[in-house]
């Protein structure tokens, strides 16, 4: 089970890193690269979510797991990564607007 938990943590971390990097690229005006990084974040989130879905499906089918602090940490990590990804998209859009306004002046 720990291996599965670490898969969620690792993919959540990858997603978060890609999302933060996407924000940084958008601050530099590199919007294409920012979009690529968001796609990378989406792929990592998809992998983590698939693992999470398997655990939930197993639970529904009667294969109960013992909830550990590590599992709770993994869930927290995934949810945080999902939120960072969502906010990254908003920041990128704001950076596009800010950069456009700054170019006009």
C-alpha positions in Angstrom: 0.0 0.0 0.0 2.8 2.4 0.8 4.0 2.1 -2.8 0.6 3.2 -4.1 0.5 6.1 -1.6 3.9 7.3 -2.7 2.7 7.2 -6.3 0.0 9.7 -5.4 2.5 11.9 -3.5 5.1 11.8 -6.3 2.6 12.6 -9.1 0.9 15.3 -7.0 4.4 16.8 -6.4 5.2 16.7 -10.1 1.9 18.4 -10.9 2.5 21.1 -8.4 6.0 21.7 -9.7 4.8 22.0 -13.3 2.0 24.4 -12.3 4.4 26.7 -10.4 6.8 26.6 -13.3 4.0 27.5 -15.7 3.2 30.6 -13.6 6.9 31.6 -13.8 7.0 31.1 -17.5 3.9 33.2 -18.0 5.5 36.0 -15.9 8.3 36.0 -18.6 5.7 36.1 -21.4 6.4 32.5 -22.4 2.8 31.5 -22.7 3.3 28.5 -25.0 5.7 27.0 -22.5 3.3 27.8 -19.7 0.5 25.9 -21.6 2.9 22.9 -22.1 3.6 22.9 -18.4 -0.1 23.0 -17.5 -0.5 19.9 -19.8 2.3 18.2 -17.9 0.6 19.1 -14.6 -2.7 17.6 -16.0 -0.9 14.4 -16.9 0.6 14.0 -13.5 -2.8 14.8 -11.8 -4.4 12.2 -14.1 -2.0 9.5 -13.0 -2.5 10.4 -9.3 -6.2 10.5 -9.7 -6.3 7.1 -11.4 -4.4 5.6 -8.4 -6.9 7.4 -6.0 -9.8 6.1 -8.1 -8.5 2.5 -7.9 -8.3 2.8 -4.1 -11.8 4.1 -3.9 -13.1 1.4 -6.2 -11.4 -1.3 -4.1 -13.1 0.2 -1.0 -16.5 0.2 -2.7 -15.9 -3.5 -3.7 -15.2 -4.4 -0.1 -11.4 -4.3 -0.1 -11.0 -2.0 2.8 -7.7 -0.3 3.5 -6.3 0.8 6.8 -6.1 4.6 6.7 -2.7 5.8 7.8 -1.3 9.2 8.4 0.8 8.7 5.2 -2.4 8.0 3.2 -4.0 11.2 4.6 -0.9 13.1 3.6 -1.1 11.7 0.1 -4.7 12.8 -0.2 -3.9 16.2 1.1 -1.0 16.5 -1.3 -3.2 15.6 -4.3 -5.9 18.0 -3.3 -3.3 20.8 -2.9 -1.8 20.0 -6.3 -5.2 20.1 -7.9 -5.9 23.5 -6.4 -2.5 24.9 -7.4 -3.1 23.7 -11.0 -6.4 25.6 -11.0 -4.9 28.7 -9.6 -2.0 28.5 -12.0 -4.4 28.8 -15.0 -5.9 31.9 -13.4 -2.4 33.5 -12.7 -1.4 32.8 -16.3 -4.5 34.5 -17.6 -3.8 37.5 -15.3 -0.2 37.6 -16.4 -1.3 37.7 -20.1 -3.5 40.7 -19.3 -0.8 42.5 -17.2 1.9 41.9 -19.8 -0.5 43.2 -22.6 -1.2 46.3 -20.6 2.5 46.9 -19.9 3.3 46.6 -23.6 0.8 49.3 -24.4 2.5 51.8 -22.0 
